[in-house]
Amino acid sequence: LKELERIREKAKSEFLGEAEKLSKSRTTLSKRIAKEVKKHLADLDLPHAKFIVEQNSYPDAESEWRSDGIDRVELLISTNPSQEPGPLKKVVSGGELSRLLLALKTVLANRDRVPVLVFDEAEAGIGGETAFRVGEKLTELARSHQLIIVSHLPQIASQANGHWVIEKSGDGGGTKAGARQVSSEDRVEEIGRMLGA
């Protein structure tokens, strides 16, 4: 029993040592990421946004060993100047969440090796000038990654390099979806159709 206790204490000491290193790395990186996300949020028409990566130790960190270390991480945001940062689910609207996720993807894409990113209606809850800015941010991200974007907004579609139109058809026996690539005049016509919808 004494030998097992010694092995357990040694393992605990090693775990906590590695967990502390991981925690320090997270603290350093989270500050940089928060600063970069805030800059991207300003580009996306949220100039007063505050974004914080809050990091706290689990209450039972020394007794309950977790593969992800000793930290509990939560993302906090405020989008209005007089608002205190709070949990995402309590603070952001659909459009703000879309822009936050785009800002996070942009920041993290520069740190990963994922070659393709898919955005399904990244423009949820936005329109007008803000949608155009989201399109610009997607264009910026497309310089380093292949993007596949599903969008209903012409402000975003007009900035893409290639276009595919998804069309549904039904004949009483069910509905089928098909895709066709559009270019040149067909592309202009499709974006015009989006503007008129």
C-alpha atoms as one frame of an Amber mdcrd trajectory, in Angstrom:
protein
   0.000   0.000   0.000   2.838   2.373   0.835   4.447   1.717  -2.562   1.124
   2.298  -4.370   0.622   5.528  -2.408   4.115   6.661  -3.375   3.396   5.899
  -7.066   0.087   7.718  -6.822   1.678  10.806  -5.250   4.410  10.825  -7.885
   1.798  10.587 -10.661  -0.233  13.373  -9.030   2.841  15.591  -8.801   3.697
  14.951 -12.464   0.096  15.564 -13.549  -0.160  18.852 -11.641   3.218  19.997
 -12.972   2.157  19.378 -16.587  -1.305  20.832 -15.931   0.266  24.039 -14.562
   2.415  24.376 -17.696  -0.690  23.893 -19.839  -2.563  26.455 -17.753   0.207
  29.059 -18.184   0.290  28.443 -21.942  -3.496  28.846 -22.100  -3.323  32.105
 -20.182  -0.699  33.549 -22.522  -2.447  32.374 -25.672  -5.955  33.333 -24.555
  -4.903  36.962 -24.031  -3.466  37.115 -27.570  -6.515  35.418 -29.063  -8.909
  37.747 -27.201  -7.030  40.787 -28.513  -7.107  39.490 -32.104 -10.802  38.516
 -31.903 -11.648  42.007 -30.625  -9.893  43.534 -33.647 -11.826  41.289 -36.050
 -15.101  42.109 -34.280 -14.417  45.809 -34.846 -13.911  45.030 -38.564 -17.277
  43.230 -38.503 -19.258  46.233 -37.247 -18.954  45.504 -33.524 -16.537  48.313
 -32.576 -17.489  48.357 -28.872 -17.287  44.602 -28.343 -15.304  43.278 -25.405
 -14.166  39.662 -25.638 -12.625  37.783 -22.730 -11.414  34.217 -22.384 -12.051
  33.488 -18.703  -9.957  30.735 -17.208 -10.567  29.242 -13.760  -9.352  26.088
 -12.065 -11.860  23.319 -11.499 -12.765  23.213  -7.785 -11.660  19.567  -7.584
  -8.580  19.968  -9.816  -6.217  18.179  -7.446  -8.424  15.153  -6.820 -10.179
  14.745 -10.178  -7.564  14.431 -12.908  -8.790  15.432 -16.340  -7.137  14.851
 -19.695  -7.667  18.562 -20.513  -5.859  19.818 -17.408  -7.088  21.821 -14.446
  -8.753  24.741 -16.238 -12.372  25.509 -16.966 -12.510  27.976 -19.869 -15.479
  30.186 -20.741 -15.870  32.782 -23.480 -17.392  36.081 -22.339 -18.526  38.952
 -24.538 -20.288  42.272 -24.464 -21.321  44.044 -27.637 -22.490  47.377 -26.208
 -20.313  50.001 -24.474 -22.301  49.992 -21.198 -22.641  46.220 -20.976 -20.439
  43.985 -18.823 -19.082  40.863 -20.539 -21.189  37.766 -19.926 -21.599  34.206
 -21.249 -22.359  34.000 -24.971 -25.787  32.403 -24.540 -26.954  35.303 -22.369
 -25.476  38.196 -24.330 -25.308  37.790 -28.104 -27.997  37.890 -30.767 -27.937
  35.552 -33.767 -26.136  38.095 -35.944 -23.589  38.877 -33.244 -22.946  35.178
 -32.691 -22.346  34.703 -36.433 -19.795  37.501 -36.446 -18.095  36.249 -33.269
 -17.750  32.764 -34.757 -16.325  34.231 -37.961 -13.823  36.284 -35.925 -12.823
  33.193 -33.918 -12.494  31.065 -37.062 -10.337  33.756 -38.649  -8.020  33.943
 -35.639  -7.798  30.184 -35.164  -7.402  29.448 -38.888  -4.020  31.134 -38.743
  -2.964  28.627 -36.062  -4.227  25.374 -37.542  -3.627  23.250 -40.595  -7.269
  22.732 -41.584  -7.248  23.365 -45.343 -11.026  23.727 -45.884 -13.524  25.745
 -43.826 -17.291  25.499 -44.342 -19.628  28.360 -43.407 -23.338  27.630 -43.586
 -25.212  30.934 -43.587 -22.544  32.865 -41.677 -24.688  35.947 -42.297 -27.543
  34.848 -39.990 -29.270  37.890 -38.521 -27.349  40.534 -40.494 -27.727  42.495
 -43.711 -26.684  45.682 -45.495 -23.225  47.105 -44.806 -22.527  44.558 -42.070
 -23.110  41.700 -44.540 -20.642  43.325 -46.926 -18.048  43.469 -44.120 -18.653
  39.800 -43.336 -18.009  39.112 -47.044 -14.754  41.059 -46.852 -13.656  39.056
 -43.794 -14.472  35.810 -45.612 -12.457  37.017 -48.612  -9.513  37.744 -46.301
  -9.776  34.256 -44.799  -9.951  32.726 -48.298  -6.397  33.932 -48.964  -5.069
  31.170 -46.694  -7.860  28.550 -46.749 -10.304  26.987 -49.174 -13.768  28.196
 -48.152 -17.129  26.693 -48.961 -19.849  29.195 -48.109 -23.602  28.711 -48.199
 -25.197  32.147 -48.395 -28.450  33.851 -49.343 -27.005  37.365 -49.332 -25.738
  39.026 -52.503 -23.273  41.136 -50.465 -21.444  37.917 -49.596 -22.002  35.946
 -52.812 -20.715  38.816 -54.955 -17.270  38.560 -53.336 -16.768  34.844 -54.048
 -14.401  33.495 -56.704 -16.690  30.681 -57.809 -20.426  30.112 -57.599 -22.683
  27.091 -57.462 -26.449  27.404 -57.343 -28.381  24.804 -55.378 -31.816  24.174
 -56.869 -34.672  22.030 -55.627 -37.186  20.335 -57.893 -40.155  18.120 -57.202
 -42.386  16.002 -59.374 -44.858  14.509 -56.928 -42.528  11.600 -56.202 -40.324
  13.602 -53.857 -37.972  16.534 -53.858 -34.519  16.485 -55.385 -31.702  18.960
 -54.966 -29.124  19.645 -57.614 -26.150  21.936 -58.027 -24.908  23.780 -61.081
 -21.908  26.015 -61.484 -22.560  29.542 -62.743 -20.098  31.977 -64.263 -19.997
  35.172 -66.259 -23.501  36.366 -67.238 -25.230  33.569 -65.311 -23.356  34.692
 -62.201 -24.483  38.305 -62.642 -28.058  37.124 -63.230 -28.030  34.939 -60.108
 -26.692  37.735 -57.877 -29.336  40.027 -59.385 -31.982  37.440 -58.522 -30.660
  37.370 -54.935 -30.934  41.163 -54.781 -34.560  40.989 -55.887 -35.604  38.222
 -53.509
